[in-house]
Amino acid sequence: MTVPFVPQSDRSAHNPSPRPSPLWKGRGGRVALSESESPMRTQPPARPFDTPERAAFRDMVAAFIGKEIAPHADAWDEAGDFPWDLHEKAGALGLFGFGIPEEYGGLGFDDALMRYDSGVLMGYAGVGGVNASLFSRGIMTGPIVQLASEDQKRTALTEIVSGRAGGALAMTEPSGGSDLANLKTKARKAGDKWIIDGEKTFITGGMKASWYVVGARTGGDGFGGVSLFLVPSDAPGFSRTSIERKMGWWCSDTATLHFDGCEVPAENQLGQEGACLLAIMDNFNYERLSLSAGCLGMARRCLDDAIEYAQQRETFGRPLITRQAIRHKIADMSAKIDSLDAYIQMIAWRINEARDGGGPMPAAELAKVKVLASKTAEFCASEAMQILGGAGYLRGCAVERIYREVKVMAIGGGSEEIMRDLAVKQMGL
Ligand SMILES: Cc1cc2nc3c(=O)[nH]c(=O)nc-3n(C[C@H](O)[C@H](O)[C@H](O)COP(=O)(O)OP(=O)(O)OC[C@H]3O[C@@H](n4cnc5c(N)ncnc54)[C@H](O)[C@@H]3O)c2cc1C
């Protein structure tokens, strides 16, 4: 007999228990959304770096997801879209504001451990398309903060951070995404303008974004010849086409961008030629932290849903959870998740230390953990699917979505092969 499977977190999502957040203040000093208990049914064994502020932030994000995302996850993904006002709600809570000064609508501080909490909870929501579309702006605001003019920050950055406008980072090209130092899109100076020619593809948030940070070659070979440009979606010579029929992330828009003599004012070059390298590398480090935390959340959701199903489902007259083969799967998933969780928390702490002390980012660890994270999510999605049996194979189930969405985590933001190469290089070998 088929047992309909409704995960606990989906059932309780309709009824989050509201209570005011004592410490965490959202943007503008307002007390943010009401808190609810974390929807995660298993928790990390320890949070050695936790503070009341981080706990309050975590509760706020959990309440936001429980109220605004979880009840709609499946419907939005099937529809291939979600309402824009979710961007504005997330923006109003300050979720896009880490590392961004308050005068541009940001939080005025950064905290890698809060980024970790947000990433884990978004991954746990089990709808990668929402996560990708909301947070694609997070990989393009860093270079704007570092390199854009005051005017550009007051217009573009403020709009993007508030959630009123979308932003996307456009680096990958049809000729390749791993070898970014070899990108082909060109920009040439013509009077007080830059003219950009080329194509970018696989750009998350690309159909709806109002602003793009685009890498284009202005000089010689290698990354030193690449500059970054801020391109508005209404720039002359710019157009975009939607990439449809993705394996996962159905409700996120993904685009190919066309630059046919695309004109932007001279001041839209961000920094000097080659200056992009540092800005973009720092950006990639934060992206890898978020992607790793997202994988951790996805893995934990798979574990939790598998445990719940194994407790409900009976085979041969006994609950599945009593079977040793199933218990061993749960032990293996749990061990991998806990060790990944500890590793990410430690790396997030090191990022904070590096930022505060002016030291280098733990780039090798970020590269290593990204591989560990996508591998852990892949393992847990597969094991959870096996425990759920046929029920896991049906659409409308978080494990089914996560199973399809783990692969992009092993490719985007630096593939597993490129991350391993980078890690070993960063280790000085
Ligand atoms: C859904 C989705 C969303 C994305 N969003 C964005 C975005 O917002 N912005 C953006 O700029 N890009 C985005 N990307 C692109 C992504 O970053 C690239 O797909 C990724 O960097 C890999 O590039 P590629 O697909 O061109 O593969 P390639 O670079 O062609 O590589 C193909 C395979 O070969 C492996 N490989 C490459 N070189 C080596 C080597 N030297 N040794 C061993 N193996 C190697 C790679 O790891 C990969 O597995 C997105 C991709 C997807 C699928």
The ligand as an SDF file (V2000), in Angstrom:
LIG
                    3D

 53 58  0  0  0  0  0  0  0  0999 V2000
   22.0170   26.1480  -13.7500 C   0  0  0  0  0  0  0  0  0  0  0  0
   23.3120   26.8720  -13.9100 C   0  0  0  0  0  0  0  0  0  0  0  0
   23.4340   28.1770  -13.4640 C   0  0  0  0  0  0  0  0  0  0  0  0
   24.6140   28.8880  -13.6690 C   0  0  0  0  0  0  0  0  0  0  0  0
   24.7030   30.2050  -13.2990 N   0  0  0  0  0  0  0  0  0  0  0  0
   25.7800   30.9460  -13.6960 C   0  0  0  0  0  0  0  0  0  0  0  0
   25.8350   32.3650  -13.4600 C   0  0  0  0  0  0  0  0  0  0  0  0
   24.9290   32.9590  -12.8380 O   0  0  0  0  0  0  0  0  0  0  0  0
   26.8910   33.0630  -13.9300 N   0  0  0  0  0  0  0  0  0  0  0  0
   27.9210   32.4680  -14.6060 C   0  0  0  0  0  0  0  0  0  0  0  0
   28.8440   33.1550  -15.0160 O   0  0  0  0  0  0  0  0  0  0  0  0
   27.9140   31.1240  -14.8230 N   0  0  0  0  0  0  0  0  0  0  0  0
   26.8750   30.3620  -14.3890 C   0  0  0  0  0  0  0  0  0  0  0  0
   26.8550   29.0020  -14.6130 N   0  0  0  0  0  0  0  0  0  0  0  0
   27.9420   28.3930  -15.3350 C   0  0  0  0  0  0  0  0  0  0  0  0
   28.8610   27.5330  -14.4930 C   0  0  0  0  0  0  0  0  0  0  0  0
   29.6470   28.3470  -13.6670 O   0  0  0  0  0  0  0  0  0  0  0  0
   29.6860   26.6710  -15.4690 C   0  0  0  0  0  0  0  0  0  0  0  0
   28.8010   25.7130  -16.0050 O   0  0  0  0  0  0  0  0  0  0  0  0
   30.8630   26.0260  -14.8120 C   0  0  0  0  0  0  0  0  0  0  0  0
   31.8160   26.9770  -14.4370 O   0  0  0  0  0  0  0  0  0  0  0  0
   31.5280   24.9970  -15.7470 C   0  0  0  0  0  0  0  0  0  0  0  0
   31.7310   25.5540  -17.0070 O   0  0  0  0  0  0  0  0  0  0  0  0
   31.2340   24.7640  -18.3150 P   0  0  0  0  0  0  0  0  0  0  0  0
   29.8460   24.3130  -18.1120 O   0  0  0  0  0  0  0  0  0  0  0  0
   31.5060   25.6220  -19.4960 O   0  0  0  0  0  0  0  0  0  0  0  0
   32.1250   23.4660  -18.3850 O   0  0  0  0  0  0  0  0  0  0  0  0
   33.5880   23.3570  -19.0070 P   0  0  0  0  0  0  0  0  0  0  0  0
   34.4500   24.4340  -18.4980 O   0  0  0  0  0  0  0  0  0  0  0  0
   33.4970   23.2000  -20.4790 O   0  0  0  0  0  0  0  0  0  0  0  0
   34.0540   21.9630  -18.3910 O   0  0  0  0  0  0  0  0  0  0  0  0
   33.3630   20.7370  -18.7120 C   0  0  0  0  0  0  0  0  0  0  0  0
   33.7440   19.6710  -17.6840 C   0  0  0  0  0  0  0  0  0  0  0  0
   35.1340   19.4400  -17.7370 O   0  0  0  0  0  0  0  0  0  0  0  0
   35.7280   19.6820  -16.4740 C   0  0  0  0  0  0  0  0  0  0  0  0
   37.0210   20.3260  -16.7020 N   0  0  0  0  0  0  0  0  0  0  0  0
   37.2560   21.5380  -17.2710 C   0  0  0  0  0  0  0  0  0  0  0  0
   38.5570   21.7810  -17.2730 N   0  0  0  0  0  0  0  0  0  0  0  0
   39.1770   20.7280  -16.6820 C   0  0  0  0  0  0  0  0  0  0  0  0
   40.5360   20.3950  -16.3790 C   0  0  0  0  0  0  0  0  0  0  0  0
   41.5320   21.2300  -16.6610 N   0  0  0  0  0  0  0  0  0  0  0  0
   40.7960   19.2250  -15.7750 N   0  0  0  0  0  0  0  0  0  0  0  0
   39.7960   18.3680  -15.4600 C   0  0  0  0  0  0  0  0  0  0  0  0
   38.4830   18.6200  -15.7270 N   0  0  0  0  0  0  0  0  0  0  0  0
   38.1930   19.7890  -16.3330 C   0  0  0  0  0  0  0  0  0  0  0  0
   34.7880   20.5890  -15.7450 C   0  0  0  0  0  0  0  0  0  0  0  0
   34.9180   20.4490  -14.3520 O   0  0  0  0  0  0  0  0  0  0  0  0
   33.4390   20.1050  -16.2510 C   0  0  0  0  0  0  0  0  0  0  0  0
   33.0570   18.9870  -15.4760 O   0  0  0  0  0  0  0  0  0  0  0  0
   25.7010   28.2530  -14.3220 C   0  0  0  0  0  0  0  0  0  0  0  0
   25.6010   26.9060  -14.7320 C   0  0  0  0  0  0  0  0  0  0  0  0
   24.4300   26.2180  -14.5430 C   0  0  0  0  0  0  0  0  0  0  0  0
   24.3490   24.7900  -15.0300 C   0  0  0  0  0  0  0  0  0  0  0  0
  1  2  1  0
  2  3  1  0
  2 52  2  0
  3  4  2  0
  4  5  1  0
  4 50  1  0
  5  6  2  0
  6  7  1  0
  6 13  1  0
  7  8  2  0
  7  9  1  0
  9 10  1  0
 10 11  2  0
 10 12  1  0
 12 13  2  0
 13 14  1  0
 14 15  1  0
 14 50  1  0
 15 16  1  0
 16 17  1  0
 16 18  1  0
 18 19  1  0
 18 20  1  0
 20 21  1  0
 20 22  1  0
 22 23  1  0
 23 24  1  0
 24 25  2  0
 24 26  1  0
 24 27  1  0
 27 28  1  0
 28 29  2  0
 28 30  1  0
 28 31  1  0
 31 32  1  0
 32 33  1  0
 33 34  1  0
 33 48  1  0
 34 35  1  0
 35 36  1  0
 35 46  1  0
 36 37  1  0
 36 45  1  0
 37 38  2  0
 38 39  1  0
 39 40  1  0
 39 45  2  0
 40 41  1  0
 40 42  2  0
 42 43  1  0
 43 44  2  0
 44 45  1  0
 46 47  1  0
 46 48  1  0
 48 49  1  0
 50 51  2  0
 51 52  1  0
 52 53  1  0
M  END
$$$$
